[in-house]
């Protein structure tokens, strides 16, 4: 008998994907913490796209089905959580819970459920949650530049972490982990400091690569419910030496976002396109809309709920 390992690998990927699709179908109608976004009192949206969240959770349509190469990349994200879980189990004296073991669930005023599964939650010996962890794998030089060298978490990730922290009522950490060396293109060297601990230099003293590393953000709220963040300080730190950065999002903004998505179909309202913003309110250099499969439909039909829905369904 002959065996084809590559075929077995890809069959396994697709079987996993089929199981994922079945689980997704069973959650139809529920909004998800993975689609977290925030809507200001003026109606501006940042973080996740409310239109995509509506299509996914209320219509059951996957806007951007992953290609085979994306399925492989997604496995890195899964492995990332497994690796961290293995190491934390070796040192944490309490209980550690994951995903289905410690789900969140709440309802909007219209009765729509919002559910989510935290990556990892550290609990005390009695099982009481004390610290939540959201994991993200760094899979490009440019992500490393943003989250590590510019010291700026991605807006979507910040909102998602804040959502979990709000619901679980515990401190949170947003963790970015890079597992490989990323070679540095010549044109990109000017964007990276030579004296950073995560940079490797060549014999000429030029930036050669970005070394494997982790960047950990502490996520919290100020007295007004505003989301604040900072690089996790070292043991024995003084607060004055490690101030928080205030973001433009508030707990009420996250709740308002979900209230809006829950009633989009009732009100037949698409709302505005999400703004391309960094957490501090500075304009981001790119917009997710530029890479979204719904862009053309939004360009043509965003002033007509009926035509927009019709074309989204036709292009599924």
Secondary structure, DSSP 8 states (H G I E B T S, - for coil): ----HHHHHHHHHHHHHHHHHHHHHHTTT-EEGGG-EEE-TTS-EEES-HHHHHHHHHS---TT---HHHHHHHHHHHHHHHHHHHHHHTT--SEEE-GGGGEEEEE-TTS-EEEEE-SEEEE-TTS-EEEEEEEEE--SHHHHIIIIIS----HHHHHHHHHHHHHHTSEEEEEEEE-S-EE--GGGGGGS-TT-TTEEE-TTS-EEEE--EEEEEEEEE-TTSEEEEEE---TT--GGGS--EEEEEEHHHHHHHHHHHHTHHHHT--------B-TTS-B-SS-GGGG-TTHHHHHHHTT-HHHHHHHHHHT-
